[in-house]
Amino acid sequence: MTKLLLTPTEAADLLGVSRSTVYELLNSGDIESVHIGRARRIPSAALLAFVNRLRGLDDAQAA
């Protein structure tokens, strides 16, 4: 089963960027995140949506 929520480190690995870059994207609102207690997690769907926006695709084209 694929993970639904990723740590910033896991998201950085998947995107091929640094963890600092992921935090910058989270703070700017480019990538959505959720809090579970004090932990910040990134929905895997939010990463896909971010990449699709970078590619200039909307939800219908990405499907």
N, C-alpha and C positions, 0 to 999 in steps of 0.2 A: 504494500500500500504506500502511495506517495504521501509525504508529509504535507499537511495543510498549512502549518505555520513553521516559519524558518527563523532561526536566530540571525542577527545581522551578519555574523561571520559566515554562516551557511549561504546567505543571500549574496554576499560578496564573492564567495567562491563560484557560485552559479553564474554571476554576471561577469566574472573575470576582472573585478575591480578591488580596490582596497576596502577594508572595513571602514576607514575614515570617510571614503567616498560614499558608502552606503549611509552612514550617519548624516552626511551633508544632504543627500537626497531625501532622507526621512525628515530632517529639519526644515527643508524647503517645501515639503509637501509633494514632491515629485513621486514618492513611493509612499503608499498607505501603510500604516502599522496599527497594531492593537497592543494594549497593555493587559497583561495577566499578572495581577499583583504589581510587583516592581519590574517584572520582565517585559521587555519590548519584543514583539514578534511580528513578522512580516508574512501576511497571507501569500501563498504561492500564486494565487490569482492576481495579486497586486503586482508581482514581478512581471508576469506575462502582460498585464495591461501597460506597465511602464515601457517594456520593450516594444509593444505594438505602437504606442504613441511615438516612440523614437523612430519607428519605421514609417510613420505616417498612416497607419492603418486604424480604422475604427473597429468597433466590436463586430459588425457584420462581416467585414472583410477578413478579420482574424479567424473567424469560425470556419 
